[in-house]
Amino acid sequence: MPKLKPHKGLLKRVKITGRGKILRHQACKSHLMSSKTGARRRRLGTAKTVGNAAFVKIIRRQLAME
């Protein structure tokens, strides 16, 4: 059976931590920032972990980690 290739677009959008968690960036951070409060902008700037187990399984399969 051939090796699985990772999804290149997904590799650019997520980061795998040392323990295997998947980090993603928040949406709504690219434009129209003046209408958002400062606290909301700071909150949108931090990376979030992908918490849904089904999504984690799909992402790991597309990254050829399994």
N, C-alpha and C positions, 0 to 999 in steps of 0.2 A: 504494500500500500504506500502511495507517495506521501511525502511530508505535507502537512497543511501550511499554507502561507497565511501570515497575519494580514488583517485588513488594514491597509496603509492609512486610510482616512481616520479610522478609529485610533490608530497609534498616535496620531497628531493631536487628538482631542482628550485623551485620558492618560493618566500616569499610574503606574503600579507601585505601591509602597513596598517596603521590605517585608512586611508581613502578608502581602498579597491582597491588600485592600485596593480598591479602584477609586481614584480621585478624578473628579470632573469639575469643570468651571460652570458658573451660573450664567444663565441667559440674561438679556436686558441690560448689558453693560457697554454696548457699543456706541449708542447715540441717544439724544434727548435726555442728557444727564441733568440739565438745569431744573427740570420739573421734579426730580427725585430728591429726597432729603439726603443730608450727609450721612446719617446713620444707615439708610438704605443702600447708599453707594458703597459704604465700607463693608456692609454685609454681603453685597453682591461680589465684592472683590476677592473673598476668600474661597478656597477650593472646598468642595463638598464631597463626601464619600457616597458611593452608590450603595444604597441600603437594601434595595429590593433583591432578594436572593435569585429570583428568576432572571432579572436583568444582569446580575453578576455572572450567572451561568452562561447567558448568551454572549456577553462581552468576552469572557474567558475563551469560549469556543471560537469567536471571531479573531481573537489575538493568538490563536493556536497555542494556548497554554495548557490545554487538557490533552 
